[in-house]
Each structure stands twice: as C-alpha cells, then as structure tokens.
Amino acid sequence: MLAAVLLPWLAGCANGAHRLPYDSWRLGLGTPNYMDVWIETADAVDVRERVFRRAMSGIGSTQHPKDIDSTDPRGWPEQPEVA
C-alpha cells in the first residue's frame, strides 16, 4: 500500500530539469557601446529557488550610437597592454 502511494510521488522527482512556465520567456543581456560579447550560458533561479539551466545563451545586445565620434576613443589606452 505504501509503495502505491510513494511511487507516483517519486516519479515526479524523476522528471529532471524544471521548464520555464512560459515558452515565450527570455533573458535579454546588454553590453557597453561597441562591445561584442558571447554568452555561453545564463542560468536563472526563481523565487521558489527552482533553477533553470541555460535560460539564455548567444550574443548580448550591443549599441553603436552615431553621435559618438569613433575616431576619438576617449578613455582607451593608445597601445593596449598585451597580457
């Protein structure tokens, strides 16, 4: 009798990874102007502490504003140090 009660409950644990509540959810990650990045994986944890692995991956949103003079890179060193 106990096995009949526990079996369906334990089968729910075998489901594995949690799915997002809605298929249309996405994470949007931004970057500083003119910086291109590649995001390997972005994991999310909801308020119920459920973990959603690889909720987003790919490239971040990058802006290329036209009002910035690209020939005057203020704040950047003339010769970047090579590590």
C-alpha positions as CSV (number, residue, x, y, z in Angstrom):
1,M,0.0,0.0,0.0
2,L,2.8,2.4,0.9
3,A,4.5,1.7,-2.4
4,A,1.4,2.6,-4.3
5,V,1.3,6.0,-2.6
6,L,5.0,6.7,-2.9
7,L,5.6,5.6,-6.5
8,P,3.6,8.4,-8.2
9,W,5.2,11.0,-5.8
10,L,8.8,9.7,-6.6
11,A,8.0,9.6,-10.3
12,G,7.6,13.4,-10.2
13,C,11.1,13.7,-8.9
14,A,12.5,11.8,-11.8
15,N,11.3,14.5,-14.2
16,G,14.7,16.3,-14.0
17,A,15.2,19.9,-15.0
18,H,12.5,22.5,-14.5
19,R,10.9,24.0,-17.5
20,L,10.2,27.7,-17.8
21,P,6.5,28.5,-17.0
22,Y,6.1,30.1,-20.5
23,D,7.9,29.2,-23.7
24,S,8.0,32.9,-24.7
25,W,10.2,33.9,-21.7
26,R,13.7,35.1,-22.5
27,L,16.6,36.9,-20.9
28,G,18.0,39.9,-22.6
29,L,21.6,40.8,-21.7
30,G,23.2,44.1,-22.8
31,T,26.7,45.2,-23.3
32,P,28.5,48.6,-23.3
33,N,28.6,50.5,-26.5
34,Y,30.7,48.9,-29.2
35,M,31.5,45.8,-27.1
36,D,30.6,42.4,-28.6
37,V,30.3,39.5,-26.2
38,W,29.3,35.9,-26.4
39,I,27.3,34.4,-23.6
40,E,27.9,30.8,-23.0
41,T,25.0,30.3,-20.6
42,A,22.9,32.3,-18.3
43,D,21.1,30.4,-15.6
44,A,18.1,31.7,-13.7
45,V,16.7,31.0,-10.2
46,D,13.1,31.9,-9.4
47,V,11.6,32.9,-6.1
48,R,10.8,29.3,-5.3
49,E,14.5,28.5,-5.8
50,R,13.9,26.5,-8.9
51,V,16.9,26.5,-11.2
52,F,16.5,26.9,-14.9
53,R,19.8,25.9,-16.6
54,R,20.7,27.6,-19.9
55,A,17.8,30.0,-19.8
56,M,19.7,32.1,-22.4
57,S,22.9,31.9,-24.5
58,G,24.2,33.7,-27.5
59,I,25.2,37.3,-28.0
60,G,24.4,40.4,-25.9
61,S,22.6,43.4,-27.2
62,T,25.2,46.0,-28.4
63,Q,24.6,49.6,-29.4
64,H,26.6,51.6,-32.0
65,P,25.5,55.2,-31.4
66,K,26.0,57.5,-34.4
67,D,26.6,60.6,-32.2
68,I,29.9,59.3,-30.8
69,D,33.0,60.2,-32.7
70,S,34.6,56.8,-33.4
71,T,38.0,58.5,-34.2
72,D,38.4,59.8,-30.7
73,P,38.2,56.8,-28.3
74,R,38.5,58.7,-25.0
75,G,39.3,56.5,-22.1
76,W,41.1,53.9,-24.1
77,P,44.9,53.5,-24.0
78,E,46.8,54.2,-27.2
79,Q,48.5,50.8,-27.0
80,P,46.5,48.2,-25.1
81,E,48.7,46.1,-22.8
82,V,49.1,42.5,-24.0
83,A,48.7,40.0,-21.2
